[in-house]
Amino acid sequence: MSKPIVLYSHATGPNPWKVAIVLEELKIPYTSKFIDFADLKKPPFEKVNINGRVPAIEDPNTGITLSESGAIIEYLQETYDKNNTLNYTSSPEKYLVKQWLHFQMSGQGPYFGQAVWFTKFHSEMIKSAQDRYLNEIKRVLSVLDRHLEGKQYLVGDKATIADLAFVTWDTMIGRIFGERGNEINIEKDYPNYYAWDQRITARPAVKKIIADRQAAMASAKH
């Protein structure tokens, strides 16, 4: 029996919950250790991740300490997914999964994150900045929607780590647009993406983590 992996997380940040989804999907024992934003840049946690960001993991079964959500997800799949239920072993599918995982990390994550910053937290409400990143969300959705034409999943005939990596940022689209929600109609404007998102979020492990995150966010407010 594997010893539980320690997942360093935060209640609101989407990236640690990407890792939690993969842990749940693969039924890997783990415990979540929530770190306050104020403590991320302090020496105790910087010994775990010098960059002062979550997620990070400590795996007592292999002795590795690892940060960066994409790297962690690939590590978990390669180390614990012995039957490759969430990946492929042959080309081109093996590399197409990496392609879409990297698109999530380089395209979806940063653009969605900047949209959150400029619509919710920046000291000045700069419409041009908001417009840029809200439009980038639409562009990312369009890329996924066009790719998913006639497809159930991003690669091949099953959900992979690439599909799962998009979930936690996608759940924030309504919150990000907020009062500007009338500018986007996902079901109508991106029907292939919408069907895929419904398919992925119906998975038991994904539903559990979405609920766990909502509970953690509610608890953090009190």
ChimeraX attribute file (.defattr): number of C-alpha atoms within 10 A of each C-alpha:
attribute: neighborCount
match mode: 1-to-1
recipient: residues
	/A:1	6
	/A:2	10
	/A:3	12
	/A:4	15
	/A:5	19
	/A:6	17
	/A:7	24
	/A:8	22
	/A:9	24
	/A:10	24
	/A:11	22
	/A:12	15
	/A:13	18
	/A:14	23
	/A:15	24
	/A:16	27
	/A:17	28
	/A:18	25
	/A:19	30
	/A:20	26
	/A:21	24
	/A:22	25
	/A:23	21
	/A:24	16
	/A:25	19
	/A:26	18
	/A:27	12
	/A:28	18
	/A:29	13
	/A:30	18
	/A:31	14
	/A:32	16
	/A:33	15
	/A:34	15
	/A:35	16
	/A:36	12
	/A:37	15
	/A:38	7
	/A:39	13
	/A:40	19
	/A:41	15
	/A:42	12
	/A:43	12
	/A:44	12
	/A:45	18
	/A:46	14
	/A:47	11
	/A:48	19
	/A:49	21
	/A:50	14
	/A:51	13
	/A:52	19
	/A:53	23
	/A:54	25
	/A:55	27
	/A:56	25
	/A:57	26
	/A:58	18
	/A:59	18
	/A:60	13
	/A:61	11
	/A:62	10
	/A:63	8
	/A:64	9
	/A:65	16
	/A:66	17
	/A:67	22
	/A:68	18
	/A:69	20
	/A:70	21
	/A:71	13
	/A:72	20
	/A:73	23
	/A:74	17
	/A:75	13
	/A:76	18
	/A:77	21
	/A:78	14
	/A:79	11
	/A:80	13
	/A:81	17
	/A:82	10
	/A:83	11
	/A:84	14
	/A:85	14
	/A:86	20
	/A:87	24
	/A:88	18
	/A:89	10
	/A:90	8
	/A:91	8
	/A:92	11
	/A:93	15
	/A:94	14
	/A:95	15
	/A:96	17
	/A:97	22
	/A:98	18
	/A:99	13
	/A:100	21
	/A:101	25
	/A:102	16
	/A:103	16
	/A:104	22
	/A:105	17
	/A:106	11
	/A:107	16
	/A:108	21
	/A:109	21
	/A:110	14
	/A:111	21
	/A:112	20
	/A:113	17
	/A:114	20
	/A:115	24
	/A:116	20
	/A:117	17
	/A:118	22
	/A:119	23
	/A:120	16
	/A:121	11
	/A:122	11
	/A:123	9
	/A:124	9
	/A:125	13
	/A:126	11
	/A:127	10
	/A:128	10
	/A:129	15
	/A:130	19
	/A:131	14
	/A:132	14
	/A:133	21
	/A:134	24
	/A:135	15
	/A:136	19
	/A:137	24
	/A:138	17
	/A:139	15
	/A:140	16
	/A:141	20
	/A:142	18
	/A:143	13
	/A:144	18
	/A:145	21
	/A:146	14
	/A:147	15
	/A:148	20
	/A:149	13
	/A:150	9
	/A:151	16
	/A:152	18
	/A:153	21
	/A:154	22
	/A:155	24
	/A:156	16
	/A:157	9
	/A:158	13
	/A:159	20
	/A:160	23
	/A:161	25
	/A:162	25
	/A:163	20
	/A:164	23
	/A:165	28
	/A:166	22
	/A:167	21
	/A:168	23
	/A:169	19
	/A:170	17
	/A:171	14
	/A:172	15
	/A:173	19
	/A:174	14
	/A:175	13
	/A:176	23
	/A:177	19
	/A:178	13
	/A:179	10
	/A:180	11
	/A:181	12
	/A:182	8
	/A:183	12
	/A:184	16
	/A:185	12
	/A:186	18
	/A:187	11
	/A:188	9
	/A:189	14
	/A:190	19
	/A:191	17
	/A:192	22
	/A:193	24
	/A:194	19
	/A:195	17
	/A:196	20
	/A:197	19
	/A:198	10
	/A:199	13
	/A:200	20
	/A:201	18
	/A:202	12
	/A:203	13
	/A:204	13
	/A:205	18
	/A:206	22
	/A:207	14
	/A:208	16
	/A:209	21
	/A:210	20
	/A:211	11
	/A:212	15
	/A:213	21
	/A:214	14
	/A:215	12
	/A:216	15
	/A:217	15
	/A:218	12
	/A:219	10
	/A:220	12
	/A:221	7
	/A:222	5
